[in-house]
Amino acid sequence: MKHRTILALSITALLGLQGAHAATLPTLSKGTLKIGMEGTYAPFTFKNEKGELVGFDVDIARAVAAKLGLKAEFVLTEWSGILAGLQANKYDVIVNQVGITAERQKTIGFSAPYAYSSAQIIVKKTGSFAPKSLAELKGKRVGVGLGSNFEKQLRDAGGINVVTYPGAPEYLADLAAGRLDAAFNDRLLVGYLITKENLPVRGAGVVGQPEPVGIAMKKTNAALKKAVDRALLQIKADGTYAKISRKWFGQDVSKP
């Protein structure tokens, strides 16, 4: 009985500490973690047939918020304005496959990486066009998300007719309809589209090495970064991350 009493007191104390910690975290609304994401970027963040917000990033965001002792509140916005929304205090963090780049790190804070993936060229399922590199896209119309790392890669390659869109659904629809020669996005997205969405597209060349993505937040919010990094470590240690990763990709995407 004594041991049970001590255990109960210990749990109560721990919960009390978690509650106190959550109350002191610098978030826009007390007790809440406002999370920016697209809601149209399957399998990371999208709405299912019931209209429910689901996806790999949605599950990761909820798990992190739970470890922080905060209520997860999702704020949906187009990718083209998602980083500006963070700076305008529309949300505390962005959990939307935001690539950690040197350029972004000048103005945005990032958690430790929580996933890795490579870029991949996407082409129409029918036809013989199968580019293995960006050099083979010169002179071609290639769809990509406005303001994404993928857009920058295409423009840096030079000679490609880059066509930007607010999100993946729009340019994938144009690719399937033959209005584009190719699209450029995340390798994990391509696999999902082929196996789950039955879109008439296929993956072509994988470009570059796996790159890290992180949870984006205000660069000045050091306390939140520390707490989020700790939460990510916790969901990896207790098996939550592995369960989420296997659910969406059938593999561990936490390593390069």
C-alpha positions as CSV (number, residue, x, y, z in Angstrom):
1,M,0.0,0.0,0.0
2,K,2.9,2.3,0.8
3,H,4.5,1.7,-2.5
4,R,1.2,2.4,-4.3
5,T,0.8,5.7,-2.4
6,I,4.4,6.7,-3.3
7,L,3.7,5.8,-6.9
8,A,0.5,7.8,-7.0
9,L,2.2,10.8,-5.4
10,S,5.0,10.5,-8.0
11,I,2.6,10.4,-10.9
12,T,0.7,13.4,-9.5
13,A,3.9,15.3,-9.1
14,L,5.0,14.5,-12.6
15,L,1.6,15.6,-14.1
16,G,1.9,18.8,-12.0
17,L,5.3,19.5,-13.4
18,Q,4.1,18.8,-17.0
19,G,1.2,21.2,-16.5
20,A,3.4,23.9,-15.0
21,H,5.8,23.4,-17.9
22,A,3.0,23.7,-20.5
23,A,1.7,26.9,-18.8
24,T,5.2,28.5,-19.1
25,L,5.8,27.7,-22.7
26,P,5.7,30.8,-24.9
27,T,2.8,30.0,-27.2
28,L,0.4,32.4,-28.8
29,S,-2.5,31.1,-26.7
30,K,-2.0,29.6,-23.2
31,G,-2.3,25.9,-23.2
32,T,-2.5,25.6,-27.0
33,L,0.0,24.9,-29.7
34,K,-1.2,26.5,-33.0
35,I,0.2,24.4,-35.9
36,G,0.4,25.7,-39.4
37,M,0.1,23.3,-42.3
38,E,-1.4,23.0,-45.8
39,G,-4.1,20.3,-45.4
40,T,-3.8,19.4,-49.1
41,Y,-0.4,17.7,-49.1
42,A,-1.0,13.9,-48.8
43,P,0.3,11.8,-47.2
44,F,1.7,14.5,-44.9
45,T,-1.3,16.7,-44.2
46,F,-4.7,16.3,-45.9
47,K,-8.4,15.6,-45.3
48,N,-9.8,12.1,-45.7
49,E,-13.2,11.1,-47.1
50,K,-14.8,12.0,-43.8
51,G,-13.3,15.5,-43.9
52,E,-10.9,14.8,-41.0
53,L,-7.4,16.2,-41.1
54,V,-5.0,13.3,-41.2
55,G,-1.4,12.5,-42.4
56,F,2.1,11.8,-41.2
57,D,2.8,15.4,-40.2
58,V,-0.6,15.7,-38.5
59,D,0.2,12.6,-36.3
60,I,3.7,13.9,-35.5
61,A,2.2,17.4,-34.6
62,R,-0.4,15.8,-32.3
63,A,2.2,13.6,-30.6
64,V,4.6,16.5,-30.0
65,A,1.8,18.7,-28.6
66,A,0.7,15.9,-26.3
67,K,4.3,15.6,-24.9
68,L,4.3,19.4,-24.4
69,G,1.0,19.1,-22.5
70,L,-0.6,21.4,-25.0
71,K,-3.8,21.2,-27.1
72,A,-3.1,20.9,-30.8
73,E,-4.9,23.5,-32.9
74,F,-4.4,23.3,-36.7
75,V,-4.4,26.4,-38.9
76,L,-4.6,25.6,-42.6
77,T,-3.0,27.8,-45.2
78,E,-1.5,27.5,-48.7
79,W,2.2,26.6,-48.9
80,S,3.0,29.8,-50.8
81,G,2.1,31.9,-47.7
82,I,2.9,29.5,-44.9
83,L,6.3,30.9,-43.8
84,A,5.0,34.4,-43.9
85,G,2.1,33.3,-41.7
86,L,4.6,32.1,-39.1
87,Q,6.3,35.5,-39.0
88,A,2.8,37.2,-38.8
89,N,2.0,35.1,-35.6
90,K,-0.8,33.1,-37.2
91,Y,0.6,30.0,-35.5
92,D,3.4,28.9,-33.2
93,V,5.0,26.3,-35.4
94,I,4.7,24.8,-38.9
95,V,4.7,21.0,-39.3
96,N,4.5,20.6,-43.0
97,Q,7.7,19.0,-44.4
98,V,9.6,22.2,-44.2
99,G,13.1,21.6,-45.4
100,I,15.9,22.9,-43.2
101,T,18.1,25.1,-45.4
102,A,20.8,27.6,-44.6
103,E,18.8,30.4,-46.2
104,R,15.7,29.7,-44.1
105,Q,17.7,29.4,-41.0
106,K,18.7,33.0,-41.3
107,T,15.1,34.1,-40.4
108,I,13.4,30.9,-39.1
109,G,14.1,28.6,-36.1
110,F,13.9,24.9,-36.6
111,S,13.7,21.9,-34.4
112,A,16.1,19.0,-34.8
113,P,15.2,17.1,-38.0
114,Y,12.3,14.7,-37.6
115,A,12.3,13.2,-41.1
116,Y,14.5,12.9,-44.2
117,S,13.6,12.5,-47.9
118,S,15.0,13.1,-51.4
119,A,13.5,15.0,-54.3
120,Q,12.1,13.1,-57.2
121,I,11.0,13.9,-60.7
122,I,7.4,12.8,-61.4
123,V,6.1,12.1,-64.9
124,K,2.9,10.9,-66.5
125,K,2.3,7.2,-66.2
126,T,1.9,6.7,-69.9
127,G,4.7,7.7,-72.3
128,S,8.4,7.1,-72.6
129,F,9.7,10.2,-71.0
130,A,11.8,9.0,-68.0
131,P,14.3,11.8,-66.9
132,K,16.9,10.7,-64.5
133,S,18.3,14.2,-63.7
134,L,17.3,17.8,-63.8
135,A,19.5,18.3,-66.8
136,E,17.0,16.2,-68.8
137,L,14.2,18.7,-67.8
138,K,15.8,21.6,-69.7
139,G,13.2,23.2,-72.0
140,K,10.4,21.2,-70.3
141,R,7.4,22.5,-68.4
142,V,7.8,21.4,-64.8
143,G,5.2,21.9,-62.1
144,V,6.3,22.7,-58.5
145,G,5.0,24.3,-55.3
146,L,5.6,28.0,-55.1
147,G,8.3,29.0,-52.6
148,S,9.4,25.4,-52.0
149,N,12.9,23.9,-51.9
150,F,11.9,22.1,-55.0
151,E,11.2,25.3,-56.9
152,K,14.7,26.6,-56.0
153,Q,16.4,23.4,-57.2
154,L,14.6,23.7,-60.5
155,R,15.5,27.4,-61.0
156,D,19.1,26.8,-59.9
157,A,19.4,24.1,-62.5
158,G,18.6,26.6,-65.3
159,G,16.9,26.2,-68.6
160,I,13.7,24.6,-67.1
161,N,10.3,26.2,-67.7
162,V,9.3,26.3,-64.1
163,V,5.5,26.5,-63.5
164,T,4.6,27.3,-59.9
165,Y,1.4,26.3,-58.1
166,P,0.0,27.0,-54.6
167,G,0.1,23.2,-53.8
168,A,0.7,19.7,-55.0
169,P,-2.9,18.8,-56.0
170,E,-3.0,21.5,-58.7
171,Y,0.2,20.7,-60.5
172,L,-0.3,16.9,-60.2
173,A,-3.8,17.4,-61.9
174,D,-2.1,19.3,-64.7
175,L,0.6,16.7,-65.1
176,A,-2.1,13.9,-65.3
177,A,-4.0,16.0,-67.9
178,G,-0.8,16.5,-70.0
179,R,-0.5,20.2,-69.4
180,L,3.0,19.6,-67.9
181,D,5.9,17.5,-68.9
182,A,6.9,16.7,-65.3
183,A,6.5,17.7,-61.7
184,F,9.1,17.8,-58.9
185,N,8.4,16.9,-55.3
186,D,9.2,14.7,-52.3
187,R,10.1,11.0,-53.0
188,L,7.8,9.9,-50.1
189,L,4.9,11.8,-51.7
190,V,5.5,10.0,-55.0
191,G,5.3,6.5,-53.4
192,Y,2.0,7.5,-51.7
193,L,0.4,8.8,-54.8
194,I,1.2,5.6,-56.7
195,T,0.1,3.2,-54.1
196,K,-2.8,5.0,-52.4
197,E,-4.2,7.7,-54.6
198,N,-4.1,5.7,-57.9
199,L,-3.0,8.9,-59.8
200,P,-1.8,8.2,-63.4
201,V,1.8,9.3,-62.5
202,R,5.1,7.5,-61.8
203,G,8.4,8.3,-60.2
204,A,11.4,9.0,-62.4
205,G,14.9,10.1,-61.3
206,V,15.7,10.7,-57.6
207,V,17.7,13.9,-57.3
208,G,20.3,14.6,-54.7
209,Q,20.9,13.2,-51.2
210,P,18.2,12.9,-48.5
211,E,17.6,16.2,-46.9
212,P,16.2,17.0,-43.4
213,V,12.9,18.5,-42.5
214,G,12.1,20.1,-39.2
215,I,9.4,21.8,-37.2
216,A,9.6,25.5,-38.0
217,M,9.1,28.3,-35.4
218,K,10.0,31.8,-34.6
219,K,13.8,32.1,-34.5
220,T,13.5,34.1,-31.2
221,N,11.5,31.4,-29.5
222,A,14.4,29.4,-27.9
223,A,12.3,28.0,-25.1
224,L,9.8,26.5,-27.5
225,K,12.5,25.0,-29.6
226,K,14.1,23.4,-26.6
227,A,10.7,21.9,-25.6
228,V,9.9,20.7,-29.1
229,D,13.3,19.0,-29.4
230,R,12.8,17.2,-26.1
231,A,9.3,16.1,-27.2
232,L,10.7,14.7,-30.5
233,L,13.2,12.7,-28.5
234,Q,10.4,11.4,-26.3
235,I,8.2,10.2,-29.1
236,K,11.1,8.4,-30.7
237,A,12.1,6.8,-27.4
238,D,8.7,5.5,-26.5
239,G,8.0,4.1,-30.0
240,T,5.3,6.6,-31.0
241,Y,7.4,7.9,-33.9
242,A,8.2,4.5,-35.3
243,K,4.5,3.6,-35.2
244,I,3.5,6.8,-37.1
245,S,6.3,6.3,-39.7
246,R,5.3,2.7,-40.4
247,K,1.7,3.6,-40.7
248,W,2.3,6.1,-43.5
249,F,5.4,4.8,-45.2
250,G,6.1,1.3,-44.1
251,Q,9.6,2.4,-43.0
252,D,11.5,4.6,-40.6
253,V,12.0,8.0,-42.2
254,S,13.8,9.6,-39.2
255,K,17.2,8.8,-40.7
256,P,18.8,9.7,-44.0
